[in-house]
Amino acid sequence: MSEPASMSGHDRYERACDQAVAMCDGNLRSTIKALIMANEYLEMELRELQTTASTNRVSRRPRGGEEAA
């Protein structure tokens, strides 16, 4: 769903809003609910990625006080 570079940020957001409302058959409450659910899902994904990245950093540290060459 890539937008042309010539569209302003405002126009892109207006179009995205129109599309979201249309996907929910014009029901604004359903649109808001869907956006909240999508946001919660993305927040969960971000937390999982941060945990994985943190775990990977810890596991790459030299063991036993040895310095990496």
ChimeraX attribute file (.defattr): number of C-alpha atoms within 10 A of each C-alpha:
attribute: neighborCount
match mode: 1-to-1
recipient: residues
	/A:1	4
	/A:2	5
	/A:3	12
	/A:4	8
	/A:5	8
	/A:6	8
	/A:7	10
	/A:8	11
	/A:9	11
	/A:10	9
	/A:11	12
	/A:12	16
	/A:13	12
	/A:14	12
	/A:15	13
	/A:16	14
	/A:17	13
	/A:18	12
	/A:19	14
	/A:20	19
	/A:21	18
	/A:22	13
	/A:23	13
	/A:24	15
	/A:25	11
	/A:26	13
	/A:27	12
	/A:28	13
	/A:29	11
	/A:30	15
	/A:31	19
	/A:32	14
	/A:33	12
	/A:34	16
	/A:35	13
	/A:36	12
	/A:37	12
	/A:38	12
	/A:39	12
	/A:40	12
	/A:41	12
	/A:42	12
	/A:43	12
	/A:44	12
	/A:45	12
	/A:46	12
	/A:47	12
	/A:48	12
	/A:49	12
	/A:50	12
	/A:51	12
	/A:52	12
	/A:53	12
	/A:54	11
	/A:55	11
	/A:56	11
	/A:57	10
	/A:58	10
	/A:59	10
	/A:60	9
	/A:61	12
	/A:62	11
	/A:63	9
	/A:64	6
	/A:65	7
	/A:66	8
	/A:67	8
	/A:68	8
	/A:69	4
